[in-house]
Amino acid sequence: MKISVVIAEDQSMVLGALAALLEIEHDIRVVGQALNGKEALQLTLQHKPDLLLTDIEMPEMSGLEVAAELKRQGSPTRVIILTTFARSGYLRRALDAGASGYLLKDSPAATLADAIRRVHSGRRVIDPELATEAWTEADPLSDRERQVLRHAAEGATSIEIAATLHLSEGTVRNYLSEAISKLGASNRVEAARIARMKGWL
């Protein structure tokens, strides 16, 4: 019985390359390919694959949000995060979201296939360098602060963020102020830069 996999990656060429690499393996079958997080969630719920291999930063929903939603819905699909970001903050959030694996995109192809087999058998696979760093510095942001800061980093005004997240403008300003304060930043742009650098955004 082959291990069924859905791949989520917002760069078409990388998505195609990953699918081609995995299809070469005798015991792995790619059952779906998604270019954004929302599509990844839909395909995973539809096909119920053994494993979802997902990038972090994608349109619609991030890979971490997809993992968290699958966990919330009690999905049996295991999740491996495959990313270019060697940031311990991302790893910590991935583990909190229920991910079973966290690998960097510069890992050899054989490492990826092996990781899929190991996670499928119930084990956890984490890039060893990141594993030691993951618990050194806690993420100070709440989910709401992170959401608001992410929109602000994309250039949205407080009014636009309030409309998008169905909050009052005052509440949005409070969240931004809290985030700026917690990160020791002087403004929202600097706060977003610090949070992104540490993998908290």
Secondary structure, 3 states (H helix, E strand, C coil): CCEEEEEECCCHHHHHHHHHHHHHCCCEEEEEEECCHHHHHHHHHHHCCCEEEECCCCCCCCHHHHHHHHHHCCCCCEEEEEECCCCHHHHHHHHHCCCCEEEECCCCHHHHHHHHHHHHCCCCEECHHHHHHCCCCCCCCCHHHHHHHHHHHCCCCHHHHHHHHCCCHHHHHHHHHHHHHHCCCCCHHHHHHHHHHHCCC
